[in-house]
């Protein structure tokens, strides 16, 4: 695994051992950030189910102002911290230990996120629904007015077109994976 572009381009990243954490492939990350390129500079980025931190680190490498990593698995947090240390990153991020839904329910901090990426374990289908419903409902205040929420999921597993105020605006398929992009339909109607 490596950083695709930006300040840390081509630097390698470690992944947690075992099969419980499935890092986003380099190719899918490249596709994701090609789509997000016009929005990433100075963005406030939320990386839910952060795992190794590869997606949030890519955001920092490409100029995001701040990344909040949310992860509950201790082996993944250890690797995430080691990846940040290896790159010499000491600021511009915060690591929150706990569940994605728990973080969204607490709505801690005053940050409003421009970009939210979620990549729960593929076998945890209920996580997609819970988190997307929170982001489209009671936790919508965490989102900037024109925020984009992106969910990585299995290609053969479809997500809903709408979760509360979130409406899918784009679906990209690549290999066995897919990316569903959501925006607030309140913002989309303006």
ROLO-343824 format. One record per residue: residue in three letters; x, y, z of N, C-alpha, C in turn; residue number from 1. Coordinates in Angstrom, 2 decimals. Layout:
<nuvos>
NUVO_ALA_X_Y_Z_X_Y_Z_X_Y_Z_NUM
...
</nuvos>
This chain:
<nuvos>
NUVO_UNK_0.85_-1.18_0.00_0.00_0.00_0.00_0.89_1.23_0.00_1
NUVO_UNK_0.48_2.23_-0.76_1.29_3.44_-0.84_0.39_4.66_-0.95_2
NUVO_UNK_0.96_5.84_-0.66_0.26_7.10_-0.86_0.34_7.39_-2.36_3
NUVO_UNK_-0.78_7.72_-2.98_-0.85_7.87_-4.44_-0.25_9.19_-4.92_4
NUVO_UNK_-0.59_10.30_-4.28_-0.17_11.61_-4.78_0.00_12.60_-3.64_5
NUVO_UNK_0.55_13.76_-3.98_0.69_14.84_-3.01_2.02_14.80_-2.28_6
NUVO_UNK_2.05_15.43_-1.13_3.25_15.60_-0.33_3.96_14.28_-0.03_7
NUVO_UNK_3.19_13.23_0.23_3.76_11.94_0.63_3.71_10.91_-0.50_8
NUVO_UNK_3.61_11.37_-1.72_3.51_10.49_-2.89_4.54_9.37_-2.86_9
NUVO_UNK_4.06_8.16_-3.13_4.87_6.93_-3.24_5.40_6.41_-1.91_10
NUVO_UNK_5.12_7.08_-0.80_5.54_6.56_0.50_4.67_5.35_0.85_11
NUVO_UNK_5.28_4.33_1.42_4.53_3.11_1.73_3.83_3.21_3.08_12
NUVO_UNK_2.73_2.48_3.19_1.94_2.41_4.41_1.77_0.96_4.79_13
NUVO_UNK_1.68_0.72_6.08_1.43_-0.64_6.58_-0.07_-0.85_6.73_14
NUVO_UNK_-0.47_-2.11_6.69_-1.87_-2.48_6.93_-1.90_-3.38_8.16_15
NUVO_UNK_-3.00_-3.33_8.93_-3.10_-4.22_10.09_-3.07_-5.68_9.64_16
NUVO_UNK_-2.48_-6.55_10.45_-2.44_-7.97_10.09_-3.82_-8.60_10.15_17
NUVO_UNK_-4.00_-9.69_9.42_-5.26_-10.43_9.47_-6.25_-9.91_8.45_18
NUVO_UNK_-7.43_-10.46_8.52_-8.46_-10.15_7.52_-9.57_-9.27_8.05_19
NUVO_UNK_-9.49_-8.84_9.32_-10.57_-8.03_9.88_-10.57_-6.61_9.32_20
NUVO_UNK_-9.42_-6.12_8.89_-9.34_-4.80_8.27_-8.98_-5.00_6.80_21
NUVO_UNK_-9.78_-4.42_5.91_-9.59_-4.55_4.47_-9.26_-3.17_3.93_22
NUVO_UNK_-7.97_-2.88_3.71_-7.62_-1.55_3.23_-8.19_-1.26_1.84_23
NUVO_UNK_-8.54_-0.01_1.61_-8.98_0.42_0.28_-7.80_0.27_-0.67_24
NUVO_UNK_-8.01_-0.38_-1.81_-6.92_-0.63_-2.74_-6.36_0.69_-3.27_25
NUVO_UNK_-5.09_0.65_-3.69_-4.46_1.84_-4.26_-5.27_2.35_-5.45_26
NUVO_UNK_-5.72_1.44_-6.28_-6.45_1.82_-7.49_-7.79_2.51_-7.16_27
NUVO_UNK_-8.51_1.96_-6.19_-9.79_2.56_-5.80_-9.56_3.91_-5.12_28
NUVO_UNK_-8.50_4.01_-4.30_-8.17_5.30_-3.66_-7.84_6.34_-4.71_29
NUVO_UNK_-7.11_5.93_-5.74_-6.77_6.86_-6.82_-8.04_7.36_-7.52_30
NUVO_UNK_-8.97_6.45_-7.80_-10.24_6.83_-8.41_-11.01_7.79_-7.51_31
NUVO_UNK_-11.09_7.46_-6.23_-11.79_8.30_-5.26_-11.21_9.71_-5.25_32
NUVO_UNK_-9.90_9.83_-5.16_-9.29_11.15_-5.06_-9.25_11.90_-6.38_33
NUVO_UNK_-9.33_11.20_-7.50_-9.50_11.89_-8.78_-10.85_12.61_-8.80_34
NUVO_UNK_-11.88_11.96_-8.26_-13.21_12.59_-8.19_-13.20_13.75_-7.20_35
NUVO_UNK_-12.52_13.56_-6.07_-12.52_14.58_-5.00_-11.52_15.72_-5.22_36
NUVO_UNK_-10.65_15.59_-6.22_-9.55_16.55_-6.43_-9.96_18.02_-6.31_37
NUVO_UNK_-11.05_18.46_-6.93_-11.39_19.89_-6.83_-11.82_20.33_-5.42_38
NUVO_UNK_-12.12_19.37_-4.53_-12.66_19.69_-3.21_-11.69_19.45_-2.06_39
NUVO_UNK_-10.56_18.81_-2.31_-9.73_18.31_-1.22_-8.87_19.39_-0.56_40
NUVO_UNK_-8.40_20.35_-1.32_-7.54_21.41_-0.77_-8.27_22.15_0.35_41
NUVO_UNK_-7.67_22.18_1.54_-8.18_22.84_2.74_-9.49_22.23_3.28_42
NUVO_UNK_-9.83_21.04_2.84_-11.06_20.39_3.31_-10.88_19.84_4.72_43
NUVO_UNK_-11.99_19.74_5.44_-12.03_19.05_6.72_-12.63_17.67_6.41_44
NUVO_UNK_-11.86_16.63_6.69_-12.14_15.27_6.21_-12.38_14.34_7.39_45
NUVO_UNK_-13.44_13.55_7.33_-13.75_12.57_8.36_-13.57_11.18_7.77_46
NUVO_UNK_-12.66_10.41_8.35_-12.36_9.05_7.90_-12.92_8.08_8.93_47
NUVO_UNK_-14.13_7.57_8.66_-14.79_6.63_9.56_-14.34_5.21_9.22_48
NUVO_UNK_-14.15_4.38_10.24_-13.60_3.02_10.05_-12.23_3.17_9.40_49
NUVO_UNK_-11.39_3.99_9.99_-10.14_4.43_9.37_-9.14_3.31_9.10_50
NUVO_UNK_-9.16_2.25_9.89_-8.20_1.16_9.66_-6.77_1.67_9.71_51
NUVO_UNK_-6.01_1.43_8.64_-4.60_1.84_8.57_-4.45_3.35_8.41_52
NUVO_UNK_-5.55_4.03_8.07_-5.50_5.48_7.86_-5.17_5.87_6.43_53
NUVO_UNK_-5.09_4.90_5.51_-4.65_5.18_4.14_-5.47_6.26_3.46_54
NUVO_UNK_-6.79_6.25_3.64_-7.64_7.24_2.95_-7.44_8.63_3.56_55
NUVO_UNK_-7.46_8.73_4.88_-7.23_10.02_5.53_-5.84_10.56_5.29_56
NUVO_UNK_-4.85_9.67_5.26_-3.48_10.10_4.98_-3.38_10.61_3.55_57
NUVO_UNK_-4.06_9.95_2.62_-4.09_10.44_1.23_-4.69_11.84_1.19_58
NUVO_UNK_-5.75_12.07_1.97_-6.37_13.40_2.02_-5.38_14.44_2.53_59
NUVO_UNK_-4.64_14.11_3.60_-3.64_15.03_4.13_-2.54_15.29_3.10_60
NUVO_UNK_-2.11_14.24_2.43_-1.05_14.36_1.42_-1.46_15.30_0.30_61
NUVO_UNK_-2.76_15.34_0.01_-3.28_16.15_-1.09_-3.78_17.52_-0.64_62
NUVO_UNK_-3.55_17.89_0.62_-3.84_19.25_1.05_-5.04_19.46_1.94_63
NUVO_UNK_-5.65_18.39_2.45_-6.75_18.58_3.40_-6.22_19.34_4.62_64
NUVO_UNK_-7.05_20.22_5.16_-6.65_21.02_6.32_-6.63_20.21_7.60_65
NUVO_UNK_-7.56_19.28_7.72_-7.73_18.52_8.96_-8.37_17.18_8.63_66
NUVO_UNK_-7.91_16.12_9.28_-8.53_14.80_9.15_-8.82_14.27_10.55_67
NUVO_UNK_-10.03_13.78_10.73_-10.39_13.08_11.95_-10.52_11.60_11.57_68
NUVO_UNK_-9.68_10.78_12.20_-9.71_9.33_12.00_-10.54_8.71_13.11_69
NUVO_UNK_-11.54_7.90_12.78_-12.34_7.21_13.79_-12.16_5.71_13.56_70
NUVO_UNK_-11.69_5.03_14.58_-11.43_3.58_14.49_-11.57_2.99_15.89_71
NUVO_UNK_-12.10_1.78_15.98_-12.24_1.16_17.30_-11.31_-0.01_17.53_72
NUVO_UNK_-10.79_-0.65_16.48_-9.93_-1.83_16.64_-8.51_-1.41_17.03_73
NUVO_UNK_-8.05_-1.87_18.18_-6.73_-1.49_18.68_-5.58_-1.85_17.74_74
NUVO_UNK_-5.59_-3.05_17.10_-4.50_-3.34_16.16_-4.44_-2.32_15.01_75
NUVO_UNK_-5.61_-1.91_14.52_-5.66_-0.93_13.44_-5.17_0.43_13.92_76
NUVO_UNK_-5.56_0.83_15.12_-5.12_2.12_15.67_-3.59_2.14_15.82_77
NUVO_UNK_-3.02_1.02_16.24_-1.56_0.92_16.38_-0.89_1.14_15.02_78
NUVO_UNK_-1.40_0.51_13.98_-0.84_0.66_12.64_-1.07_2.08_12.12_79
NUVO_UNK_-2.25_2.64_12.37_-2.55_4.02_11.96_-1.54_4.99_12.58_80
NUVO_UNK_-1.32_4.87_13.88_-0.34_5.75_14.55_1.06_5.56_13.96_81
NUVO_UNK_1.44_4.31_13.69_2.77_4.02_13.12_2.89_4.64_11.72_82
NUVO_UNK_1.82_4.57_10.92_1.85_5.18_9.58_2.02_6.69_9.67_83
NUVO_UNK_1.31_7.33_10.59_1.43_8.78_10.77_2.84_9.14_11.23_84
NUVO_UNK_3.37_8.36_12.18_4.74_8.59_12.67_5.76_8.41_11.55_85
NUVO_UNK_5.61_7.36_10.76_6.55_7.08_9.67_6.62_8.25_8.69_86
NUVO_UNK_5.48_8.93_8.50_5.44_10.07_7.58_5.84_11.38_8.24_87
NUVO_UNK_6.06_11.33_9.55_6.45_12.54_10.28_5.29_13.48_10.52_88
NUVO_UNK_4.07_12.98_10.45_2.89_13.83_10.68_2.65_13.99_12.17_89
NUVO_UNK_2.62_15.24_12.61_2.40_15.52_14.03_1.20_16.44_14.25_90
NUVO_UNK_0.65_16.99_13.18_-0.50_17.88_13.32_-1.40_17.74_12.10_91
NUVO_UNK_-2.58_18.36_12.18_-3.53_18.31_11.07_-4.46_17.12_11.15_92
NUVO_UNK_-4.39_16.38_12.27_-5.25_15.21_12.40_-5.60_14.98_13.87_93
NUVO_UNK_-6.62_14.17_14.05_-7.02_13.73_15.38_-7.48_12.29_15.24_94
NUVO_UNK_-7.12_11.45_16.19_-7.55_10.06_16.20_-8.58_9.89_17.30_95
NUVO_UNK_-9.74_9.38_16.94_-10.80_9.11_17.90_-10.96_7.60_17.99_96
NUVO_UNK_-10.81_7.07_19.20_-10.96_5.64_19.43_-12.41_5.36_19.80_97
NUVO_UNK_-13.07_4.56_18.98_-14.46_4.21_19.25_-15.20_3.91_17.96_98
NUVO_UNK_-16.48_3.66_18.08_-17.28_3.31_16.91_-17.66_4.56_16.12_99
NUVO_UNK_-17.88_4.36_14.84_-18.30_5.45_13.96_-19.65_6.01_14.41_100
NUVO_UNK_-20.60_5.13_14.67_-21.93_5.59_15.09_-21.84_6.33_16.43_101
NUVO_UNK_-21.02_5.81_17.35_-20.85_6.48_18.64_-20.28_7.88_18.47_102
NUVO_UNK_-19.29_8.03_17.61_-18.72_9.36_17.34_-19.78_10.30_16.79_103
NUVO_UNK_-20.57_9.83_15.84_-21.59_10.68_15.22_-22.69_11.04_16.21_104
NUVO_UNK_-23.03_10.13_17.10_-24.07_10.42_18.10_-23.60_11.48_19.09_105
NUVO_UNK_-22.30_11.43_19.46_-21.76_12.41_20.41_-21.62_13.78_19.77_106
NUVO_UNK_-21.37_13.79_18.47_-21.14_15.04_17.72_-20.16_15.94_18.44_107
NUVO_UNK_-19.02_15.33_18.82_-18.03_16.10_19.58_-17.25_17.05_18.69_108
NUVO_UNK_-16.88_18.16_19.26_-16.11_19.16_18.52_-17.00_20.04_17.68_109
NUVO_UNK_-16.42_21.10_17.15_-17.21_22.05_16.37_-16.94_21.92_14.88_110
NUVO_UNK_-16.12_20.94_14.51_-15.78_20.78_13.09_-17.02_20.45_12.28_111
NUVO_UNK_-17.07_21.06_11.11_-18.09_20.68_10.12_-17.31_20.10_8.96_112
NUVO_UNK_-17.66_18.89_8.60_-16.87_18.15_7.62_-17.31_18.43_6.20_113
NUVO_UNK_-16.31_18.67_5.33_-16.55_18.86_3.91_-16.68_17.51_3.21_114
NUVO_UNK_-15.90_16.55_3.68_-15.86_15.22_3.08_-15.90_14.17_4.18_115
NUVO_UNK_-16.73_13.16_3.99_-16.82_12.04_4.93_-16.66_10.76_4.13_116
NUVO_UNK_-15.74_9.91_4.57_-15.52_8.63_3.92_-15.80_7.53_4.93_117
NUVO_UNK_-16.59_6.54_4.53_-16.84_5.42_5.41_-16.63_4.11_4.67_118
NUVO_UNK_-15.95_3.21_5.34_-15.59_1.93_4.76_-15.66_0.87_5.85_119
NUVO_UNK_-16.89_0.58_6.33_-17.00_-0.45_7.37_-16.67_-1.83_6.80_120
NUVO_UNK_-16.45_-2.80_7.66_-16.24_-4.16_7.15_-17.42_-4.52_6.23_121
NUVO_UNK_-17.10_-5.12_5.09_-18.14_-5.45_4.12_-19.25_-6.31_4.72_122
NUVO_UNK_-18.89_-7.17_5.67_-19.89_-8.06_6.27_-20.75_-7.37_7.32_123
NUVO_UNK_-20.49_-6.12_7.61_-21.25_-5.38_8.62_-22.25_-4.46_7.92_124
NUVO_UNK_-23.17_-5.04_7.17_-24.13_-4.27_6.38_-24.93_-3.28_7.23_125
NUVO_UNK_-25.23_-3.65_8.45_-26.01_-2.76_9.32_-25.25_-1.47_9.63_126
NUVO_UNK_-23.92_-1.52_9.60_-23.12_-0.32_9.86_-23.37_0.75_8.80_127
NUVO_UNK_-23.49_0.35_7.54_-23.76_1.32_6.48_-25.05_2.06_6.77_128
NUVO_UNK_-26.10_1.31_7.04_-27.41_1.91_7.29_-27.37_2.83_8.50_129
NUVO_UNK_-26.80_2.34_9.60_-26.77_3.13_10.85_-26.03_4.45_10.64_130
NUVO_UNK_-24.85_4.38_10.04_-24.03_5.58_9.89_-24.62_6.54_8.85_131
NUVO_UNK_-25.07_6.02_7.73_-25.65_6.90_6.71_-26.95_7.54_7.19_132
NUVO_UNK_-27.75_6.80_7.96_-28.97_7.41_8.53_-28.62_8.50_9.54_133
NUVO_UNK_-27.58_8.29_10.34_-27.16_9.34_11.27_-26.70_10.59_10.50_134
NUVO_UNK_-25.87_10.38_9.46_-25.37_11.52_8.68_-26.49_12.23_7.92_135
NUVO_UNK_-27.53_11.51_7.57_-28.66_12.12_6.88_-29.74_12.60_7.84_136
NUVO_UNK_-29.51_12.42_9.13_-30.51_12.80_10.14_-29.91_13.57_11.29_137
NUVO_UNK_-29.87_12.94_12.47_-29.50_13.66_13.69_-28.06_14.17_13.72_138
NUVO_UNK_-27.16_13.58_12.92_-25.76_14.06_12.90_-25.48_14.94_11.69_139
NUVO_UNK_-26.51_15.34_10.97_-26.32_16.16_9.76_-25.64_17.49_10.07_140
NUVO_UNK_-25.73_17.97_11.31_-25.08_19.21_11.70_-23.55_19.14_11.63_141
NUVO_UNK_-23.00_17.92_11.55_-21.56_17.76_11.40_-21.10_18.02_9.97_142
NUVO_UNK_-22.05_18.10_9.05_-21.70_18.25_7.63_-21.75_19.71_7.20_143
NUVO_UNK_-20.74_20.11_6.42_-20.77_21.43_5.79_-21.94_21.44_4.81_144
NUVO_UNK_-22.36_22.63_4.41_-23.54_22.75_3.55_-23.43_21.96_2.25_145
NUVO_UNK_-22.24_21.92_1.67_-22.07_21.20_0.40_-21.22_19.94_0.57_146
NUVO_UNK_-21.31_19.32_1.74_-20.51_18.14_2.05_-20.82_16.98_1.10_147
NUVO_UNK_-19.81_16.14_0.92_-19.97_14.91_0.16_-19.64_13.76_1.11_148
NUVO_UNK_-20.52_12.76_1.13_-20.32_11.56_1.93_-20.10_10.42_0.95_149
NUVO_UNK_-19.02_9.67_1.16_-18.68_8.58_0.25_-18.63_7.28_1.04_150
NUVO_UNK_-19.32_6.26_0.55_-19.30_4.94_1.18_-18.68_3.94_0.22_151
NUVO_UNK_-17.64_3.24_0.69_-17.08_2.14_-0.08_-17.82_0.87_0.32_152
NUVO_UNK_-18.23_0.10_-0.67_-18.97_-1.13_-0.39_-18.71_-2.16_-1.48_153
NUVO_UNK_-19.19_-3.37_-1.25_-19.09_-4.41_-2.27_-19.87_-3.99_-3.50_154
NUVO_UNK_-19.33_-4.28_-4.65_-19.99_-3.95_-5.91_-21.38_-4.59_-5.99_155
NUVO_UNK_-21.47_-5.84_-5.55_-22.74_-6.57_-5.68_-23.75_-6.22_-4.58_156
NUVO_UNK_-23.32_-5.43_-3.60_-24.21_-5.02_-2.52_-24.62_-3.57_-2.74_157
NUVO_UNK_-25.89_-3.36_-2.98_-26.30_-1.98_-3.25_-26.77_-1.29_-1.97_158
NUVO_UNK_-26.43_-0.03_-1.89_-26.91_0.81_-0.79_-28.16_1.53_-1.26_159
NUVO_UNK_-28.88_2.10_-0.33_-30.09_2.86_-0.67_-29.71_4.12_-1.44_160
NUVO_UNK_-30.65_4.64_-2.21_-30.42_5.90_-2.92_-30.53_7.10_-1.99_161
NUVO_UNK_-31.21_6.90_-0.86_-31.40_8.03_0.07_-31.42_7.53_1.51_162
NUVO_UNK_-30.78_8.29_2.37_-30.80_8.08_3.82_-31.11_9.42_4.45_163
NUVO_UNK_-32.32_9.61_4.93_-32.71_10.90_5.49_-32.50_11.99_4.46_164
NUVO_UNK_-31.69_13.01_4.82_-31.43_14.12_3.90_-30.30_13.84_2.91_165
NUVO_UNK_-29.70_12.66_2.97_-28.62_12.32_2.03_-29.19_11.59_0.81_166
NUVO_UNK_-28.80_12.07_-0.35_-29.25_11.46_-1.60_-28.02_11.07_-2.41_167
NUVO_UNK_-28.05_9.84_-2.96_-26.91_9.41_-3.78_-26.86_10.24_-5.05_168
NUVO_UNK_-25.66_10.74_-5.35_-25.45_11.56_-6.54_-24.59_10.86_-7.59_169
NUVO_UNK_-23.88_9.80_-7.16_-22.99_9.12_-8.09_-22.67_7.73_-7.55_170
NUVO_UNK_-22.49_6.78_-8.45_-22.07_5.43_-8.10_-20.95_5.02_-9.05_171
NUVO_UNK_-19.78_4.71_-8.49_-18.64_4.25_-9.29_-18.33_2.81_-8.91_172
NUVO_UNK_-18.17_1.96_-9.92_-17.82_0.56_-9.67_-16.42_0.30_-10.21_173
NUVO_UNK_-15.64_-0.45_-9.42_-14.29_-0.80_-9.84_-13.93_-2.15_-9.23_174
NUVO_UNK_-13.68_-3.14_-10.08_-13.40_-4.48_-9.57_-14.56_-4.98_-8.74_175
NUVO_UNK_-14.25_-5.50_-7.55_-15.29_-6.02_-6.65_-15.88_-4.95_-5.75_176
NUVO_UNK_-15.36_-3.72_-5.85_-15.78_-2.64_-4.94_-16.59_-1.58_-5.69_177
NUVO_UNK_-17.28_-0.78_-4.90_-18.03_0.35_-5.45_-17.93_1.52_-4.47_178
NUVO_UNK_-18.09_2.72_-5.01_-18.14_3.94_-4.21_-19.47_4.62_-4.47_179
NUVO_UNK_-20.24_4.83_-3.41_-21.49_5.59_-3.50_-21.25_6.97_-2.91_180
NUVO_UNK_-21.55_8.01_-3.70_-21.36_9.40_-3.28_-22.72_9.97_-2.92_181
NUVO_UNK_-22.81_10.65_-1.79_-24.06_11.24_-1.32_-23.85_12.72_-1.03_182
NUVO_UNK_-24.90_13.48_-1.26_-24.95_14.89_-0.88_-26.27_15.16_-0.20_183
NUVO_UNK_-26.35_16.23_0.55_-27.60_16.60_1.19_-28.56_17.09_0.13_184
NUVO_UNK_-29.75_16.50_0.04_-30.65_16.96_-1.00_-31.17_18.37_-0.69_185
NUVO_UNK_-31.01_18.82_0.55_-31.36_20.21_0.85_-30.37_21.14_0.17_186
NUVO_UNK_-29.07_20.76_0.21_-28.05_21.57_-0.47_-28.14_21.40_-1.97_187
NUVO_UNK_-28.48_20.21_-2.43_-28.57_19.95_-3.87_-29.70_20.73_-4.52_188
NUVO_UNK_-30.73_21.08_-3.75_-31.87_21.78_-4.32_-31.64_23.29_-4.43_189
NUVO_UNK_-30.54_23.78_-3.86_-30.25_25.23_-3.94_-29.44_25.56_-5.15_190
</nuvos>
